[in-house]
Amino acid sequence: MREIMKNIKKSEVLTLKDLVSYQEGQVVSKTLAQNDAVSVTLFAFAEKEEISTHQSNGDAFVTCLDGVGKITIDDVDYSLHEGESIVMPAGHPHAVSGEENFKMLLVVIF
């Protein structure tokens, strides 16, 4: 049987922000699922670290798990705090950075 989700325990209550760790000067990611329809990834951004402007073929749903992140969509900046979410629409330029240490869950729907 093929594994649909990886790098995550199943049938167990989890705290997502504890599944990825901050590393100074880095953006750390952990892929939980990836296929032609969906991508699910946890990220930990050290303060001031970023993923530069790019575009995606899918709608990217971001939920802040810890800290404060800056999401830029079409050159407009949004601050994302713990528990808040935003959708970065497919085909629109966007970037993500940690205003401080910042953890997020990214779900991209293709």
PyMOL CGO cylinders between C-alpha atoms (Angstrom):
from pymol import cmd
from pymol.cgo import CYLINDER

trace = [
    CYLINDER, 0.00, 0.00, 0.00, 1.45, 3.37, -0.98, 0.3, 1, 1, 1, 1, 1, 1,
    CYLINDER, 1.45, 3.37, -0.98, 1.96, 5.98, 1.69, 0.3, 1, 1, 1, 1, 1, 1,
    CYLINDER, 1.96, 5.98, 1.69, -0.29, 9.02, 1.07, 0.3, 1, 1, 1, 1, 1, 1,
    CYLINDER, -0.29, 9.02, 1.07, 0.98, 11.15, 3.96, 0.3, 1, 1, 1, 1, 1, 1,
    CYLINDER, 0.98, 11.15, 3.96, 4.57, 10.94, 5.18, 0.3, 1, 1, 1, 1, 1, 1,
    CYLINDER, 4.57, 10.94, 5.18, 6.74, 12.39, 7.97, 0.3, 1, 1, 1, 1, 1, 1,
    CYLINDER, 6.74, 12.39, 7.97, 3.75, 12.51, 10.34, 0.3, 1, 1, 1, 1, 1, 1,
    CYLINDER, 3.75, 12.51, 10.34, 2.26, 10.10, 12.87, 0.3, 1, 1, 1, 1, 1, 1,
    CYLINDER, 2.26, 10.10, 12.87, -1.21, 8.80, 12.17, 0.3, 1, 1, 1, 1, 1, 1,
    CYLINDER, -1.21, 8.80, 12.17, -4.07, 8.09, 14.60, 0.3, 1, 1, 1, 1, 1, 1,
    CYLINDER, -4.07, 8.09, 14.60, -2.47, 10.42, 17.15, 0.3, 1, 1, 1, 1, 1, 1,
    CYLINDER, -2.47, 10.42, 17.15, -3.29, 13.94, 18.34, 0.3, 1, 1, 1, 1, 1, 1,
    CYLINDER, -3.29, 13.94, 18.34, -0.53, 16.27, 17.11, 0.3, 1, 1, 1, 1, 1, 1,
    CYLINDER, -0.53, 16.27, 17.11, 0.56, 19.86, 17.60, 0.3, 1, 1, 1, 1, 1, 1,
    CYLINDER, 0.56, 19.86, 17.60, 1.71, 20.84, 14.10, 0.3, 1, 1, 1, 1, 1, 1,
    CYLINDER, 1.71, 20.84, 14.10, 4.03, 23.65, 15.21, 0.3, 1, 1, 1, 1, 1, 1,
    CYLINDER, 4.03, 23.65, 15.21, 6.05, 21.11, 17.21, 0.3, 1, 1, 1, 1, 1, 1,
    CYLINDER, 6.05, 21.11, 17.21, 6.76, 18.99, 14.12, 0.3, 1, 1, 1, 1, 1, 1,
    CYLINDER, 6.76, 18.99, 14.12, 9.21, 21.47, 12.56, 0.3, 1, 1, 1, 1, 1, 1,
    CYLINDER, 9.21, 21.47, 12.56, 12.03, 23.34, 14.31, 0.3, 1, 1, 1, 1, 1, 1,
    CYLINDER, 12.03, 23.34, 14.31, 13.60, 26.75, 13.88, 0.3, 1, 1, 1, 1, 1, 1,
    CYLINDER, 13.60, 26.75, 13.88, 17.20, 26.85, 12.68, 0.3, 1, 1, 1, 1, 1, 1,
    CYLINDER, 17.20, 26.85, 12.68, 19.04, 30.16, 12.74, 0.3, 1, 1, 1, 1, 1, 1,
    CYLINDER, 19.04, 30.16, 12.74, 19.50, 31.66, 9.28, 0.3, 1, 1, 1, 1, 1, 1,
    CYLINDER, 19.50, 31.66, 9.28, 17.33, 29.06, 7.57, 0.3, 1, 1, 1, 1, 1, 1,
    CYLINDER, 17.33, 29.06, 7.57, 13.92, 28.17, 6.25, 0.3, 1, 1, 1, 1, 1, 1,
    CYLINDER, 13.92, 28.17, 6.25, 13.14, 24.60, 7.32, 0.3, 1, 1, 1, 1, 1, 1,
    CYLINDER, 13.14, 24.60, 7.32, 10.42, 22.59, 5.59, 0.3, 1, 1, 1, 1, 1, 1,
    CYLINDER, 10.42, 22.59, 5.59, 8.82, 19.20, 6.13, 0.3, 1, 1, 1, 1, 1, 1,
    CYLINDER, 8.82, 19.20, 6.13, 6.66, 17.74, 3.37, 0.3, 1, 1, 1, 1, 1, 1,
    CYLINDER, 6.66, 17.74, 3.37, 3.63, 15.85, 4.66, 0.3, 1, 1, 1, 1, 1, 1,
    CYLINDER, 3.63, 15.85, 4.66, 1.95, 15.06, 1.32, 0.3, 1, 1, 1, 1, 1, 1,
    CYLINDER, 1.95, 15.06, 1.32, 2.69, 15.72, -2.35, 0.3, 1, 1, 1, 1, 1, 1,
    CYLINDER, 2.69, 15.72, -2.35, 0.84, 14.57, -5.46, 0.3, 1, 1, 1, 1, 1, 1,
    CYLINDER, 0.84, 14.57, -5.46, -0.76, 16.01, -8.61, 0.3, 1, 1, 1, 1, 1, 1,
    CYLINDER, -0.76, 16.01, -8.61, -3.74, 17.39, -6.65, 0.3, 1, 1, 1, 1, 1, 1,
    CYLINDER, -3.74, 17.39, -6.65, -2.31, 18.67, -3.36, 0.3, 1, 1, 1, 1, 1, 1,
    CYLINDER, -2.31, 18.67, -3.36, 0.87, 19.58, -1.51, 0.3, 1, 1, 1, 1, 1, 1,
    CYLINDER, 0.87, 19.58, -1.51, 0.99, 19.85, 2.30, 0.3, 1, 1, 1, 1, 1, 1,
    CYLINDER, 0.99, 19.85, 2.30, 4.15, 21.27, 3.90, 0.3, 1, 1, 1, 1, 1, 1,
    CYLINDER, 4.15, 21.27, 3.90, 5.16, 22.61, 7.30, 0.3, 1, 1, 1, 1, 1, 1,
    CYLINDER, 5.16, 22.61, 7.30, 7.64, 25.51, 7.37, 0.3, 1, 1, 1, 1, 1, 1,
    CYLINDER, 7.64, 25.51, 7.37, 9.73, 27.18, 10.07, 0.3, 1, 1, 1, 1, 1, 1,
    CYLINDER, 9.73, 27.18, 10.07, 11.24, 30.54, 9.06, 0.3, 1, 1, 1, 1, 1, 1,
    CYLINDER, 11.24, 30.54, 9.06, 13.98, 31.99, 11.21, 0.3, 1, 1, 1, 1, 1, 1,
    CYLINDER, 13.98, 31.99, 11.21, 13.48, 35.73, 11.75, 0.3, 1, 1, 1, 1, 1, 1,
    CYLINDER, 13.48, 35.73, 11.75, 14.04, 37.71, 8.51, 0.3, 1, 1, 1, 1, 1, 1,
    CYLINDER, 14.04, 37.71, 8.51, 14.45, 34.56, 6.39, 0.3, 1, 1, 1, 1, 1, 1,
    CYLINDER, 14.45, 34.56, 6.39, 12.29, 34.36, 3.27, 0.3, 1, 1, 1, 1, 1, 1,
    CYLINDER, 12.29, 34.36, 3.27, 11.12, 32.54, 0.20, 0.3, 1, 1, 1, 1, 1, 1,
    CYLINDER, 11.12, 32.54, 0.20, 11.49, 35.11, -2.58, 0.3, 1, 1, 1, 1, 1, 1,
    CYLINDER, 11.49, 35.11, -2.58, 8.78, 36.14, -5.03, 0.3, 1, 1, 1, 1, 1, 1,
    CYLINDER, 8.78, 36.14, -5.03, 7.48, 33.31, -7.20, 0.3, 1, 1, 1, 1, 1, 1,
    CYLINDER, 7.48, 33.31, -7.20, 4.21, 31.97, -8.62, 0.3, 1, 1, 1, 1, 1, 1,
    CYLINDER, 4.21, 31.97, -8.62, 2.36, 28.69, -8.18, 0.3, 1, 1, 1, 1, 1, 1,
    CYLINDER, 2.36, 28.69, -8.18, 0.03, 26.75, -10.45, 0.3, 1, 1, 1, 1, 1, 1,
    CYLINDER, 0.03, 26.75, -10.45, -2.26, 26.11, -7.47, 0.3, 1, 1, 1, 1, 1, 1,
    CYLINDER, -2.26, 26.11, -7.47, -4.07, 28.12, -4.82, 0.3, 1, 1, 1, 1, 1, 1,
    CYLINDER, -4.07, 28.12, -4.82, -1.80, 28.21, -1.75, 0.3, 1, 1, 1, 1, 1, 1,
    CYLINDER, -1.80, 28.21, -1.75, -3.58, 28.23, 1.63, 0.3, 1, 1, 1, 1, 1, 1,
    CYLINDER, -3.58, 28.23, 1.63, -1.32, 29.39, 4.48, 0.3, 1, 1, 1, 1, 1, 1,
    CYLINDER, -1.32, 29.39, 4.48, -2.10, 29.09, 8.21, 0.3, 1, 1, 1, 1, 1, 1,
    CYLINDER, -2.10, 29.09, 8.21, 0.23, 30.67, 10.79, 0.3, 1, 1, 1, 1, 1, 1,
    CYLINDER, 0.23, 30.67, 10.79, 1.10, 28.18, 13.54, 0.3, 1, 1, 1, 1, 1, 1,
    CYLINDER, 1.10, 28.18, 13.54, 3.55, 30.34, 15.51, 0.3, 1, 1, 1, 1, 1, 1,
    CYLINDER, 3.55, 30.34, 15.51, 5.08, 33.82, 15.44, 0.3, 1, 1, 1, 1, 1, 1,
    CYLINDER, 5.08, 33.82, 15.44, 4.44, 36.47, 12.79, 0.3, 1, 1, 1, 1, 1, 1,
    CYLINDER, 4.44, 36.47, 12.79, 4.96, 36.10, 9.07, 0.3, 1, 1, 1, 1, 1, 1,
    CYLINDER, 4.96, 36.10, 9.07, 4.81, 38.52, 6.18, 0.3, 1, 1, 1, 1, 1, 1,
    CYLINDER, 4.81, 38.52, 6.18, 2.93, 37.32, 3.13, 0.3, 1, 1, 1, 1, 1, 1,
    CYLINDER, 2.93, 37.32, 3.13, 3.30, 39.43, -0.02, 0.3, 1, 1, 1, 1, 1, 1,
    CYLINDER, 3.30, 39.43, -0.02, 0.75, 38.93, -2.81, 0.3, 1, 1, 1, 1, 1, 1,
    CYLINDER, 0.75, 38.93, -2.81, 0.86, 41.14, -5.91, 0.3, 1, 1, 1, 1, 1, 1,
    CYLINDER, 0.86, 41.14, -5.91, 3.23, 43.54, -4.07, 0.3, 1, 1, 1, 1, 1, 1,
    CYLINDER, 3.23, 43.54, -4.07, 0.78, 43.96, -1.14, 0.3, 1, 1, 1, 1, 1, 1,
    CYLINDER, 0.78, 43.96, -1.14, 2.10, 42.94, 2.31, 0.3, 1, 1, 1, 1, 1, 1,
    CYLINDER, 2.10, 42.94, 2.31, -0.03, 41.11, 4.88, 0.3, 1, 1, 1, 1, 1, 1,
    CYLINDER, -0.03, 41.11, 4.88, 1.01, 40.25, 8.47, 0.3, 1, 1, 1, 1, 1, 1,
    CYLINDER, 1.01, 40.25, 8.47, -0.09, 36.79, 9.52, 0.3, 1, 1, 1, 1, 1, 1,
    CYLINDER, -0.09, 36.79, 9.52, -0.35, 35.97, 13.24, 0.3, 1, 1, 1, 1, 1, 1,
    CYLINDER, -0.35, 35.97, 13.24, -0.91, 32.65, 15.02, 0.3, 1, 1, 1, 1, 1, 1,
    CYLINDER, -0.91, 32.65, 15.02, -4.26, 31.14, 14.05, 0.3, 1, 1, 1, 1, 1, 1,
    CYLINDER, -4.26, 31.14, 14.05, -4.71, 33.40, 11.00, 0.3, 1, 1, 1, 1, 1, 1,
    CYLINDER, -4.71, 33.40, 11.00, -4.84, 32.20, 7.38, 0.3, 1, 1, 1, 1, 1, 1,
    CYLINDER, -4.84, 32.20, 7.38, -4.59, 33.65, 3.89, 0.3, 1, 1, 1, 1, 1, 1,
    CYLINDER, -4.59, 33.65, 3.89, -4.88, 32.28, 0.35, 0.3, 1, 1, 1, 1, 1, 1,
    CYLINDER, -4.88, 32.28, 0.35, -2.20, 33.14, -2.19, 0.3, 1, 1, 1, 1, 1, 1,
    CYLINDER, -2.20, 33.14, -2.19, -4.08, 32.72, -5.50, 0.3, 1, 1, 1, 1, 1, 1,
    CYLINDER, -4.08, 32.72, -5.50, -2.68, 30.61, -8.33, 0.3, 1, 1, 1, 1, 1, 1,
    CYLINDER, -2.68, 30.61, -8.33, -0.77, 32.56, -10.95, 0.3, 1, 1, 1, 1, 1, 1,
    CYLINDER, -0.77, 32.56, -10.95, -0.16, 35.61, -8.73, 0.3, 1, 1, 1, 1, 1, 1,
    CYLINDER, -0.16, 35.61, -8.73, 3.36, 36.56, -7.60, 0.3, 1, 1, 1, 1, 1, 1,
    CYLINDER, 3.36, 36.56, -7.60, 3.85, 35.99, -3.88, 0.3, 1, 1, 1, 1, 1, 1,
    CYLINDER, 3.85, 35.99, -3.88, 6.59, 35.76, -1.26, 0.3, 1, 1, 1, 1, 1, 1,
    CYLINDER, 6.59, 35.76, -1.26, 6.79, 34.66, 2.39, 0.3, 1, 1, 1, 1, 1, 1,
    CYLINDER, 6.79, 34.66, 2.39, 9.12, 35.82, 5.16, 0.3, 1, 1, 1, 1, 1, 1,
    CYLINDER, 9.12, 35.82, 5.16, 9.42, 35.71, 8.94, 0.3, 1, 1, 1, 1, 1, 1,
    CYLINDER, 9.42, 35.71, 8.94, 8.88, 39.11, 10.55, 0.3, 1, 1, 1, 1, 1, 1,
    CYLINDER, 8.88, 39.11, 10.55, 10.03, 37.18, 13.61, 0.3, 1, 1, 1, 1, 1, 1,
    CYLINDER, 10.03, 37.18, 13.61, 10.40, 33.42, 13.97, 0.3, 1, 1, 1, 1, 1, 1,
    CYLINDER, 10.40, 33.42, 13.97, 7.40, 32.09, 12.03, 0.3, 1, 1, 1, 1, 1, 1,
    CYLINDER, 7.40, 32.09, 12.03, 5.89, 28.64, 11.50, 0.3, 1, 1, 1, 1, 1, 1,
    CYLINDER, 5.89, 28.64, 11.50, 3.20, 27.92, 8.94, 0.3, 1, 1, 1, 1, 1, 1,
    CYLINDER, 3.20, 27.92, 8.94, 1.23, 25.14, 7.34, 0.3, 1, 1, 1, 1, 1, 1,
    CYLINDER, 1.23, 25.14, 7.34, 1.05, 25.43, 3.55, 0.3, 1, 1, 1, 1, 1, 1,
    CYLINDER, 1.05, 25.43, 3.55, -1.64, 23.54, 1.60, 0.3, 1, 1, 1, 1, 1, 1,
    CYLINDER, -1.64, 23.54, 1.60, -1.50, 24.00, -2.17, 0.3, 1, 1, 1, 1, 1, 1,
    CYLINDER, -1.50, 24.00, -2.17, -4.46, 22.79, -4.19, 0.3, 1, 1, 1, 1, 1, 1,
    CYLINDER, -4.46, 22.79, -4.19, -3.76, 22.14, -7.89, 0.3, 1, 1, 1, 1, 1, 1,
]
cmd.load_cgo(trace, "trace")
